[in-house]
Amino acid sequence: MRADARKNRDHLLAVAGTAIAEQGVDVALRDIARRADVGLATLLRHFPTREALLDALLRTGFDELTAQACALETSSTPGDALVSWLRDAVAWTTRYRGATALMAAAIQDTESALHASCVALRAAGARLLTRAQAADVARNDIDGADLFALVAMLAWLGDQPALAPRADRLFDVVSGAVLQSTTTP
């Protein structure tokens, strides 16, 4: 891709990210183009469908969270790594209103453009969870699919205006429950 085309694509993604954070994943593509100061045809040349735009935007974040999980595996204690990643995954997902439903659908739909990134994200979280379980700092009765569902649940909670004020406290409750060791004293 030419440097100017890459710059335009990156600008469109940045503007789309802001628009989706403000208005949700159903924001009109025409509004995104207008905010980016380009025509709709230019936006559609880079991203021919809404799903293509959302895929590019969300995949970048999923890939960053996956890479972060890999880094945390070697730089933090198992419990700290798991909670840090979980907090960042929830915060990132909450930033893009409506992304939770897309993630939940994409993990099940092998034809979705987001499927591979969601599977990689779930696997990254599962590795952190398994590591914490092996260190006996996380409960053993949950798995990576449960952790992925918890990310979606906590992000959904933060996406609801009436419930958002409780999101941080409930994150602490849930992460505390995940980190509860199953060893009896």
Salt bridges, closest charged atoms under 4 A:
ASP4 OD2 - ARG2 NH2 2.82
ASP10 OD1 - ARG6 NH1 3.91
GLU22 OE1 - ARG35 NH2 2.57
ASP31 OD1 - ARG34 NH1 2.99
ASP55 OD2 - ARG59 NH2 2.39
GLU73 OE2 - ARG127 NE 3.16
ASP141 OD1 - ARG139 NE 2.68
ASP172 OD1 - ARG87 NH2 3.37
